[in-house]
Amino acid sequence: MLRGAFAWLLTAAALMVYFGARAFVAQELPAQTDFDAIRHAVGLGLVTNLILGMSLMILPEFAAERQHSNRQRLLA
């Protein structure tokens, strides 16, 4: 999940570069739909995946599983 969040971050960055370069070449300001696309990539993609990914690490039942697997690695 967290890797997917960073993929969305790269997508948002690529959109920013693309829309910025397109507006620079056309000598006009970016359209509102360009800002909306970036806002959705950051909001829905990055933030949602970060919240869900971190919640899997914080919830007690998942944290106990992680600690159990870490002990298994130490014993091996």
N, C-alpha and C positions, 0 to 999 in steps of 0.2 A: 504494500500500500504506500509506503513512504517513497519508494522508487517511482511509483506512478505520480506522486505529487511533484517530484522534481522534474519528471517528464512534462507535466503541465506547466511548470515554471519555465522550462526551456521553450515550450510552445508559445507562451505569452511573450517571452523575450524575442522570439523570432517574429511574432506578429508586430511587436513594437518597432523592430528594425525595418520590417517590410513596409508598414504603413507610414513610418517616418520618412523613409527613402522615397516612397511614392509621392508623398506630399511635398517633399523637397524638390523633386524633379518637376512636379506640376506647378510649383511656386504658389501653393495654396495650403490652407490649414487642413488637417485631417478631418474627415467627416465624423459625425456623431456615431455612426454605425461602426467605425473603426475602434473608437473608444469602448463601445459596448462589447465588441468581440474580445478585446483585451480584458475588460472587466469580468466577463464571463469565464475566460480561461483562468484568470487568477482566482475569482470567487468560487466558481463551481469546481474547477479542477484542482487547483492547489490547496485552497483552504479546506475544502470538504475532505480531500484525501489525507491531509495532515491531521485533521481532527479524528477521523476514523482510524488512521494508522497509529496515532499515539494512544488512542483509547484502548487499543488491543494490548498495548504495553503497560497501561496503568491499571486496568481492571484487575482485581485481586485473583480471580480464577486463572487468568492468562499469565499473570506475574508468577504465580506458584508453579505453573508449567515451565516457565523459563528458568526458574531457580532449580527445579528438579533436573532439567536437561543440563544445566551448568554443573551440577554435582556429578552427573553421569560422566561428563567429559573429564572432570578432575580425577575421578576414580579410575578411568581407563588409561 
